[in-house]
Amino acid sequence: MTTRIAARYRRFAELEADGRSPLYAALARAVADDAASLEFLEQLPIAKQQPNLLLGAVRHVCGTARDWPHFRALLHDNADAVRALMLVRSTQTNEPARCATLLPVLARLPQPIALLEVGASAGLCLLPDHYAYSYGAHHIAPASQPVPPPLFACDASPSTPLPDAVPHVVWRAGLDLAPIDLGNADDVAWLETLVWPEQADRLHRLRAAIAIARVVRPRLVKGDLLVDLPALAAQAPADATLVVFHSAVLAYVADRAARERFADTVRGLGAVWVCNETPNVFPAISARIDTDQARGRFLLAVDGKPVAWTQSHGAAMEWHG
């Protein structure tokens, strides 16, 4: 068991944290080599052994560690509090910058559109029409906003079909097992903790997106994506293109057969299905593209067809569709 956990932390360091958070990369590698930390993780359910969850929980309880010896001391001196937090929280990293990689897909669909996000967290990715974007020299901005929009920069490959305007969204709703309440200070503090330590600009953009969400107030429904999706989808207006989308969500549905049932449910709704996940989540989709290019990237697919590789937090995309 500890060998599997150690491999997971080394993989996180190499494919996700390297080049983006030197501290988290160093901590993840050190956890992988530390018997006491691995034993701590081994006592948790598998779904709660994730690197982001451990690193975020220690930081939320104790503050940001200076280095590995400091982190190790914080973890083991506060093990009960860290464990309790990890058991009740999840890595609901509501990264609004992912909208930059979703925008080229959403803008190409018949307008107007109705957005339904599963695993919506605080609903920040339900607001692509309220953000500004920069794809190199190509800039897109929404109409006047009640508060200044964050600007999301994305390095898009030359073949990416960049739109000239944000999509026309007439309905939006999110489904989540435990929606984040932006009126709850502790919920918001947890979202902010999930932003990696060195990423001050990302934290600034998150706070700007939260300010917009507090005004727009996207509808969030507590429910299970495997059970409650059809009822929520039925409430979308019939004269809009219904889009069911998700990013870094289905990986937490451990059973592959359950993921396939979800996909069948979406197809049965007659909706456009936009999937932005790691390639292993839906093997039938990744089989249609050369996964040697993956290296920590997400695979963006529309109705089961791969269209782009995307950086996990929306900073880059390589179009294939």
WOWOGI-V445017 format. One record per pair of residues at least 24 apart in sequence whose ideal C-beta (glycine too) atoms are under 10 Angstrom apart, sorted by the first residue. I is the first residue (numbers start at 0). J is the second residue. D is the distance in Angstrom with one decimal. If there is no record, write none. Layout:
# WOWOGI-V445017
I	J	D
I	J	D
This chain:
# WOWOGI-V445017
0	37	8.5
0	38	9.7
0	40	9.0
0	41	5.3
0	45	9.0
0	48	9.3
1	31	9.4
1	34	7.5
1	36	9.5
1	37	4.2
1	38	7.1
1	40	7.9
1	41	5.7
2	31	9.7
2	37	8.8
3	37	9.8
3	41	9.5
3	45	8.9
3	48	8.9
4	30	8.4
4	31	7.8
4	36	9.1
4	37	5.5
4	38	9.6
4	39	9.9
4	40	5.2
4	41	6.5
4	43	9.5
4	45	9.0
4	48	5.7
4	49	10.0
4	50	9.5
5	30	7.8
5	31	4.1
5	32	7.3
5	33	9.0
5	34	9.7
5	36	9.5
5	37	6.1
5	40	9.3
6	31	7.5
7	31	8.1
7	40	9.1
7	45	9.8
7	48	7.0
7	49	7.8
7	50	6.9
8	32	9.0
8	33	9.6
8	36	8.8
8	37	8.5
8	40	8.5
8	48	9.0
8	49	9.4
8	50	5.4
8	53	8.5
8	54	9.7
9	50	9.7
10	50	8.8
10	295	8.4
11	49	8.2
11	50	4.0
11	51	7.7
11	53	9.9
11	54	9.0
11	295	9.0
12	50	7.9
13	294	8.9
13	295	7.8
14	277	9.7
14	293	8.8
14	294	6.2
14	295	3.2
14	296	8.7
14	311	9.2
15	50	7.9
15	51	8.4
15	195	9.5
15	295	5.5
15	311	6.8
15	312	9.4
16	50	7.9
16	51	9.4
16	54	8.9
16	195	7.5
16	295	9.5
17	295	8.8
19	195	6.7
19	197	7.8
19	198	7.4
19	201	9.5
19	295	10.0
19	310	9.4
19	311	9.3
19	312	8.1
19	314	8.8
20	54	8.9
20	194	9.8
20	195	4.0
20	196	6.4
20	197	5.5
20	198	7.0
21	195	9.8
21	196	9.1
21	197	6.8
22	54	8.8
22	58	9.8
22	63	7.8
22	64	7.4
22	65	8.7
22	66	7.8
22	67	9.3
22	70	8.7
22	195	7.8
22	196	5.3
22	197	6.6
23	50	7.6
23	51	8.4
23	54	5.6
23	55	9.6
23	58	9.6
23	64	10.0
23	70	10.0
23	195	5.6
23	196	7.1
23	197	8.5
23	198	10.0
24	195	9.8
25	64	9.9
25	66	7.4
25	67	6.2
25	70	9.0
26	50	8.5
26	53	8.8
26	54	6.2
26	57	8.7
26	58	10.0
26	64	7.0
26	66	8.4
26	67	6.0
26	69	9.8
26	70	5.3
26	71	8.9
26	74	9.7
26	196	9.8
27	51	9.5
27	53	8.8
27	54	7.3
28	67	8.6
29	66	9.0
29	67	4.2
29	68	9.0
29	70	7.5
29	71	7.4
30	54	8.6
30	67	8.6
30	70	8.3
30	71	8.5
30	74	8.7
32	67	9.6
33	67	8.4
33	70	9.8
33	71	6.7
33	74	9.4
33	75	9.8
35	71	7.7
35	74	8.6
35	75	6.4
35	78	9.5
36	67	9.9
36	70	9.0
36	71	6.8
36	74	6.5
36	75	8.0
36	78	10.0
39	74	6.9
39	75	7.5
39	78	6.3
39	81	8.2
39	82	7.5
39	85	9.7
40	82	9.9
40	85	9.2
42	78	9.6
42	82	7.7
43	82	7.0
43	85	6.3
43	86	7.4
44	85	9.3
44	86	7.9
45	253	7.6
46	89	8.1
46	90	9.9
46	251	6.6
46	253	7.0
47	82	8.8
47	85	5.1
47	86	6.3
47	87	9.8
47	88	9.0
47	89	8.2
47	90	9.7
48	85	8.8
49	85	8.9
49	89	8.7
49	90	5.8
49	250	9.8
49	251	9.1
50	90	9.1
51	89	9.6
51	90	4.5
51	92	6.8
51	193	6.8
51	195	8.7
52	81	9.9
52	84	8.9
52	85	5.5
52	86	9.9
52	88	7.1
52	89	7.0
52	90	5.1
52	92	10.0
52	193	9.0
53	81	7.7
53	82	10.0
53	85	6.8
53	90	9.8
54	90	9.7
54	192	9.3
54	193	9.1
54	195	8.2
54	196	8.9
55	84	8.8
55	85	8.8
55	88	7.8
55	89	10.0
55	90	6.9
55	92	8.6
55	189	7.7
55	190	9.9
55	191	10.0
55	192	5.1
55	193	5.1
55	194	9.1
55	195	9.0
56	80	8.7
56	81	5.0
56	82	8.3
56	83	9.1
56	84	4.6
56	85	4.8
56	86	9.5
56	87	9.9
56	88	6.8
56	90	9.8
56	189	9.3
56	192	8.3
56	193	10.0
57	81	5.6
57	84	9.0
57	85	9.3
57	192	9.7
58	192	5.5
58	193	9.0
58	194	10.0
58	195	9.4
58	196	7.4
59	84	6.3
59	85	9.8
59	88	8.0
59	185	9.3
59	188	7.2
59	189	6.3
59	191	9.2
59	192	4.4
59	193	8.7
60	84	6.0
60	85	9.7
60	192	9.4
63	192	9.3
63	196	5.2
63	197	9.9
64	196	8.7
84	189	8.7
84	192	9.9
87	177	9.0
88	177	8.8
88	185	9.9
88	186	9.6
88	189	6.1
88	192	9.3
88	193	9.3
89	118	9.7
89	120	9.1
89	175	9.8
89	176	8.1
89	177	7.1
89	189	9.5
89	193	9.9
89	251	7.6
90	120	9.6
90	189	9.9
90	193	6.5
90	247	8.4
90	251	8.4
91	118	8.0
91	119	9.0
91	120	4.0
91	121	7.5
91	175	7.7
91	176	9.5
91	177	7.6
91	178	8.9
91	179	5.9
91	186	9.0
91	189	7.7
91	190	7.1
91	193	7.3
91	247	9.9
91	248	9.6
92	120	7.7
92	190	7.9
92	193	4.7
92	194	8.0
92	195	9.6
92	205	9.6
92	246	9.5
92	247	7.2
92	311	9.1
92	312	8.2
93	118	9.4
93	119	7.9
93	120	3.7
93	121	4.7
93	122	7.6
93	123	4.6
93	124	6.8
93	125	9.9
93	173	9.8
93	175	9.7
93	179	6.6
93	181	9.8
93	190	5.9
93	193	8.1
93	205	7.8
93	208	8.2
93	209	8.8
93	212	9.2
93	246	9.7
94	120	9.1
94	123	7.7
94	124	7.5
94	151	9.8
94	190	9.8
94	193	8.7
94	194	8.7
94	201	8.1
94	204	9.3
94	205	7.8
94	208	9.2
94	246	7.6
94	247	8.0
94	311	8.0
94	312	5.0
94	313	6.4
94	314	10.0
95	121	9.2
95	122	9.6
95	123	4.1
95	124	6.0
95	125	9.4
95	126	7.0
95	127	8.6
95	129	9.3
95	130	6.6
95	148	9.9
95	149	6.8
95	151	7.2
95	201	9.7
95	204	6.8
95	205	6.7
95	207	8.5
95	208	4.0
95	209	8.7
95	211	8.8
95	212	8.7
95	312	9.7
95	313	8.0
96	123	9.4
96	124	9.2
96	130	8.6
96	132	9.4
96	149	8.0
96	150	9.7
96	151	4.6
96	152	8.4
96	153	7.7
96	201	7.2
96	204	6.5
96	205	8.6
96	208	8.6
96	310	9.1
96	311	10.0
96	312	5.6
96	313	3.6
96	314	6.8
97	123	9.1
97	124	5.8
97	127	9.2
97	151	8.7
97	153	9.6
97	244	9.7
97	246	5.0
97	247	8.1
97	275	6.7
97	297	8.6
97	299	9.7
97	309	7.7
97	310	9.1
97	311	8.1
97	312	6.8
97	313	4.1
97	314	9.5
98	123	8.3
98	124	5.8
98	125	9.1
98	126	7.3
98	127	4.1
98	128	9.1
98	129	9.1
98	130	5.7
98	132	7.8
98	149	9.7
98	151	6.5
98	153	9.3
98	165	9.3
98	208	8.9
98	246	9.4
98	313	6.8
99	127	8.6
99	130	8.0
99	131	9.9
99	132	5.4
99	133	8.5
99	134	7.6
99	139	9.4
99	150	9.7
99	151	4.3
99	152	7.5
99	153	3.8
99	154	9.6
99	155	8.2
99	309	8.9
99	310	9.4
99	312	9.5
99	313	4.6
99	314	7.8
99	315	9.0
99	316	7.7
100	151	9.3
100	153	6.4
100	155	8.3
100	159	9.2
100	246	8.4
100	275	6.8
100	297	7.9
100	299	6.2
100	307	6.9
100	308	9.4
100	309	4.1
100	310	7.4
100	311	9.6
100	312	9.3
100	313	5.1
100	314	8.6
100	315	8.0
100	316	4.6
100	318	9.9
101	127	6.1
101	166	9.3
101	242	9.2
101	244	6.7
101	246	7.6
101	273	6.6
101	275	6.8
101	299	7.7
101	307	10.0
101	309	8.7
101	313	8.2
101	316	9.6
102	127	5.7
102	128	9.3
102	130	8.6
102	132	6.2
102	134	8.9
102	139	7.3
102	151	8.8
102	153	8.4
102	155	9.7
102	159	9.8
102	161	8.2
102	162	6.4
102	164	9.9
102	165	7.2
102	166	7.3
102	313	9.5
102	316	9.7
103	132	9.8
103	134	8.8
103	153	9.3
103	155	7.5
103	159	5.6
103	160	5.3
103	161	6.1
103	162	6.4
103	299	9.0
103	306	8.4
103	307	7.7
103	316	7.6
103	318	7.3
103	320	8.8
104	160	8.8
104	162	9.7
104	166	9.4
104	242	8.5
104	244	8.5
104	271	8.5
104	273	5.7
104	275	9.1
104	299	7.0
104	300	9.4
104	301	5.8
104	306	6.7
104	307	8.2
104	320	8.3
105	162	8.3
105	165	8.5
105	166	4.5
105	167	9.7
105	168	8.3
105	240	9.4
105	242	6.7
105	244	8.2
105	271	9.0
105	273	7.5
105	301	10.0
106	139	8.7
106	160	8.1
106	161	8.4
106	162	3.4
106	163	8.3
106	164	7.2
106	165	7.3
106	166	5.0
106	167	9.2
107	160	6.2
107	162	7.4
107	166	9.0
107	301	8.9
107	306	9.7
107	320	9.3
108	166	7.4
108	167	9.9
108	239	9.9
108	240	5.1
108	241	9.8
108	242	6.6
108	271	6.0
108	273	9.1
108	301	8.8
109	239	8.8
109	240	4.9
109	271	9.0
110	164	9.8
110	166	6.4
110	167	4.5
110	168	9.0
110	169	8.9
110	239	8.3
110	240	7.2
111	166	7.9
111	167	4.2
111	168	6.8
111	169	4.3
111	170	8.3
111	236	8.4
111	238	7.8
111	239	4.8
111	240	7.2
112	166	5.6
112	167	6.8
112	168	5.7
112	169	7.3
112	170	8.3
112	171	9.1
112	235	9.5
112	239	5.8
112	240	4.7
112	241	7.7
112	242	5.4
112	271	8.2
113	168	7.5
113	169	6.3
113	170	4.0
113	171	7.2
113	172	8.2
113	232	8.8
113	234	9.1
113	235	4.0
113	236	6.0
113	237	9.3
113	238	9.2
113	239	4.1
113	240	6.8
113	241	4.9
113	242	6.7
113	243	9.5
113	270	8.7
113	271	9.9
114	166	8.5
114	168	5.7
114	169	9.2
114	170	7.2
114	171	4.4
114	172	7.5
114	173	8.5
114	217	8.6
114	235	8.8
114	239	9.2
114	240	9.6
114	241	8.4
114	242	5.4
114	243	8.6
114	244	7.0
114	273	9.4
115	170	8.4
115	171	7.6
115	172	5.4
115	173	7.4
115	174	7.1
115	218	9.9
115	220	9.6
115	228	7.7
115	231	6.4
115	232	5.8
115	234	9.1
115	235	6.5
115	241	6.6
115	242	6.8
115	243	5.0
115	244	7.5
115	245	9.6
115	265	9.4
115	268	8.9
115	270	7.4
116	171	7.9
116	172	7.7
116	173	4.6
116	174	7.2
116	175	8.5
116	217	8.7
116	219	9.3
116	224	9.8
116	242	8.8
116	243	7.9
116	244	5.6
116	245	6.4
116	246	8.3
116	248	8.5
116	273	9.4
117	173	7.7
117	174	5.0
117	175	7.7
117	176	9.9
117	222	9.1
117	223	9.4
117	224	4.0
117	225	9.3
117	227	9.3
117	228	6.5
117	231	9.1
117	243	6.8
117	244	7.8
117	245	4.8
117	246	9.8
117	248	6.0
117	249	8.2
117	252	10.0
117	261	7.9
117	265	8.8
118	173	8.2
118	174	7.5
118	175	6.0
118	176	8.2
118	224	6.6
118	244	9.7
118	245	5.4
118	246	7.8
118	247	7.7
118	248	3.1
118	249	7.8
118	250	9.8
118	251	7.6
118	252	9.4
119	171	9.4
119	172	8.0
119	173	2.5
119	174	6.1
119	175	4.8
119	178	6.7
119	179	8.6
119	217	7.7
119	218	9.4
119	219	5.9
119	220	8.5
119	224	9.7
119	244	9.7
119	245	8.7
119	248	8.7
120	173	7.7
120	175	6.0
120	177	8.7
120	178	7.1
120	179	5.1
120	186	9.6
120	190	7.6
120	193	9.7
120	219	8.5
120	248	9.1
121	173	8.4
121	175	8.7
121	178	7.2
121	179	3.7
121	180	7.9
121	181	5.6
121	186	7.6
121	187	8.1
121	190	6.3
121	205	9.6
121	208	8.7
121	209	7.2
121	212	6.4
121	213	9.8
121	217	8.5
121	219	7.5
122	171	7.8
122	172	8.5
122	173	4.6
122	175	8.4
122	178	7.5
122	179	7.9
122	181	8.3
122	208	9.7
122	212	5.9
122	215	8.7
122	216	8.5
122	217	3.8
122	218	7.8
122	219	5.2
123	149	9.7
123	173	9.4
123	179	8.9
123	181	9.0
123	190	8.6
123	204	9.9
123	205	7.6
123	208	4.7
123	209	7.0
123	211	8.3
123	212	5.7
123	217	8.3
124	171	9.9
124	173	8.2
124	208	9.0
124	217	9.3
124	244	7.9
124	245	9.1
124	246	6.6
124	275	9.5
124	313	9.3
125	168	8.2
125	171	4.5
125	172	7.5
125	173	5.5
125	212	8.2
125	215	8.5
125	217	4.3
125	218	8.5
125	219	8.5
125	244	9.2
126	165	9.8
126	168	8.3
126	171	7.6
126	208	6.9
126	211	6.0
126	212	6.3
126	214	10.0
126	215	6.1
126	217	6.5
127	151	9.5
127	165	6.4
127	166	6.3
127	168	7.3
127	171	9.4
127	244	9.8
128	164	9.0
128	165	4.2
128	166	5.7
128	167	7.2
128	168	4.7
128	169	9.9
128	171	9.0
128	215	9.5
129	165	7.8
129	168	8.8
129	208	8.3
129	211	5.1
129	212	8.5
129	214	8.9
129	215	6.3
129	217	9.7
130	165	7.5
130	204	8.8
130	207	8.7
130	208	7.1
130	211	7.8
131	165	8.7
131	207	9.9
132	161	8.7
132	162	9.0
132	165	8.1
132	313	9.7
134	159	7.2
134	161	5.4
134	162	9.7
134	316	8.9
135	161	9.2
137	161	5.1
137	162	9.2
137	163	8.7
138	163	9.9
139	163	7.0
139	164	6.5
139	165	6.3
140	164	8.8
140	165	7.9
141	165	5.0
141	211	9.7
144	210	9.7
144	211	6.7
144	214	8.4
144	215	9.2
145	210	8.7
145	211	7.3
145	213	9.5
145	214	4.7
145	215	8.0
146	207	7.4
146	208	9.8
146	209	9.9
146	210	4.7
146	211	5.7
146	212	10.0
146	213	8.6
146	214	6.4
146	215	9.7
147	207	6.7
147	210	8.3
147	211	8.8
148	204	9.5
148	207	6.8
148	208	8.2
148	210	9.4
148	211	6.5
149	200	9.6
149	201	9.7
149	203	7.6
149	204	4.0
149	205	7.9
149	206	8.4
149	207	3.8
149	208	5.5
149	209	9.6
149	210	9.0
149	211	8.0
150	200	9.9
150	204	7.5
150	207	8.7
151	201	9.9
151	204	6.8
151	208	9.2
151	312	9.8
151	313	6.3
151	314	8.5
152	200	9.3
152	204	9.6
152	313	9.1
152	314	7.1
152	315	9.5
153	309	8.8
153	310	8.1
153	313	6.1
153	314	6.2
153	315	6.3
153	316	6.2
154	310	8.0
154	314	6.5
154	315	4.2
154	316	7.6
154	317	9.1
155	307	8.7
155	309	9.8
155	315	7.3
155	316	5.2
155	317	8.1
155	318	7.0
156	307	8.0
156	308	8.9
156	315	8.5
156	316	6.8
156	317	4.5
156	318	5.1
156	319	8.7
157	317	9.9
157	318	8.4
158	307	9.4
158	317	8.6
158	318	4.7
158	319	8.1
158	320	8.8
159	306	9.5
159	307	7.2
159	316	6.2
159	317	8.0
159	318	4.0
159	319	9.8
159	320	9.1
160	306	9.4
160	318	7.2
160	320	8.1
161	318	9.5
166	240	9.5
166	242	9.0
167	239	8.8
167	240	9.9
168	217	9.8
168	239	8.5
168	242	9.2
169	235	9.1
169	236	6.3
169	238	8.4
169	239	5.1
169	240	9.7
170	218	8.8
170	234	8.0
170	235	5.4
170	236	5.4
170	239	6.0
170	241	8.5
171	215	8.5
171	217	5.1
171	218	6.9
171	219	9.9
171	235	9.2
171	242	9.6
172	217	7.2
172	218	4.5
172	219	7.5
172	220	6.3
172	231	5.8
172	232	8.7
172	234	7.1
172	235	7.6
173	217	6.1
173	218	7.0
173	219	4.7
173	220	6.9
173	222	9.8
173	231	8.9
174	218	9.9
174	219	7.9
174	220	5.4
174	221	8.1
174	222	5.0
174	223	8.0
174	224	5.7
174	226	9.7
174	227	6.2
174	228	6.3
174	230	9.6
174	231	5.7
174	232	9.2
174	243	9.4
174	245	9.5
174	248	9.9
175	219	6.3
175	220	7.6
175	221	6.7
175	222	7.5
175	223	9.4
175	224	8.4
175	248	9.0
176	221	7.0
176	222	7.4
176	223	6.3
176	224	8.1
176	227	9.8
176	251	9.4
177	221	7.0
178	217	10.0
178	218	9.7
178	219	4.0
178	220	7.4
178	221	5.7
178	222	9.2
179	209	9.6
179	212	9.7
179	219	7.9
180	219	8.4
181	209	5.8
181	210	9.3
181	212	5.8
181	213	5.5
181	216	8.7
181	217	9.9
181	219	9.4
182	213	7.8
187	213	9.8
194	312	9.6
195	312	9.2
198	312	8.7
201	312	7.3
201	313	9.9
201	314	9.3
223	252	9.9
224	248	7.4
224	249	8.1
224	251	9.9
224	252	7.7
224	257	9.6
224	258	9.9
224	261	6.2
224	264	8.7
224	265	9.5
225	252	7.1
225	254	9.4
225	257	5.9
225	258	9.0
225	260	6.7
225	261	5.8
225	264	7.8
226	264	9.4
228	261	7.6
228	264	5.8
228	265	7.3
228	267	9.9
228	268	7.5
228	270	9.4
229	264	6.6
229	265	9.5
229	267	7.8
229	268	6.5
232	264	9.0
232	265	8.5
232	267	9.7
232	268	5.0
232	269	9.1
232	270	6.5
233	268	8.5
235	268	9.1
235	270	8.3
240	269	10.0
240	270	8.2
240	271	6.2
241	265	9.7
241	268	6.7
241	269	7.2
241	270	4.2
241	271	6.9
241	272	9.8
242	270	6.4
242	271	4.8
242	272	8.1
242	273	5.9
242	301	9.5
243	268	6.7
243	270	4.5
243	271	7.3
243	272	5.5
243	273	7.2
243	274	9.1
244	270	9.2
244	271	8.3
244	272	7.6
244	273	3.8
244	274	7.4
244	275	7.2
244	299	9.9
244	301	9.5
245	272	9.0
245	273	7.7
245	274	6.4
245	275	6.9
245	276	7.2
245	280	9.6
246	273	8.8
246	274	8.5
246	275	4.1
246	276	7.1
246	297	7.1
246	299	8.9
246	309	8.6
246	311	8.5
246	312	9.7
246	313	8.6
247	275	7.3
247	276	6.5
247	277	7.7
247	280	9.2
247	297	7.1
247	311	6.8
247	312	9.4
248	274	9.3
248	275	8.9
248	276	7.3
248	280	9.0
249	274	7.4
249	275	9.7
249	276	5.4
249	277	9.1
249	280	4.9
249	281	7.4
250	276	6.1
250	277	5.9
250	279	7.9
250	280	5.3
250	297	9.9
251	280	9.6
252	280	8.4
255	279	9.4
255	280	8.7
255	281	8.8
255	282	7.8
258	282	9.7
259	283	8.1
262	302	10.0
262	303	7.4
265	302	9.0
265	303	9.7
266	302	7.9
266	303	8.2
270	302	9.1
271	301	6.7
271	302	6.4
272	300	7.9
272	301	7.0
272	302	5.3
272	303	7.0
272	304	9.8
273	299	7.5
273	300	7.5
273	301	5.7
273	302	8.4
273	306	9.2
274	298	7.8
274	299	7.3
274	300	4.7
274	301	7.9
274	302	8.9
274	303	7.8
274	304	9.9
274	305	9.3
274	306	10.0
275	299	4.9
275	300	7.9
275	307	9.0
275	309	6.1
275	311	9.0
275	313	9.2
275	316	9.9
276	300	8.3
276	309	9.9
276	311	9.9
277	311	8.3
278	305	8.8
278	308	9.1
281	305	9.9
287	319	9.7
288	319	6.6
289	319	9.3
292	317	7.8
292	319	9.3
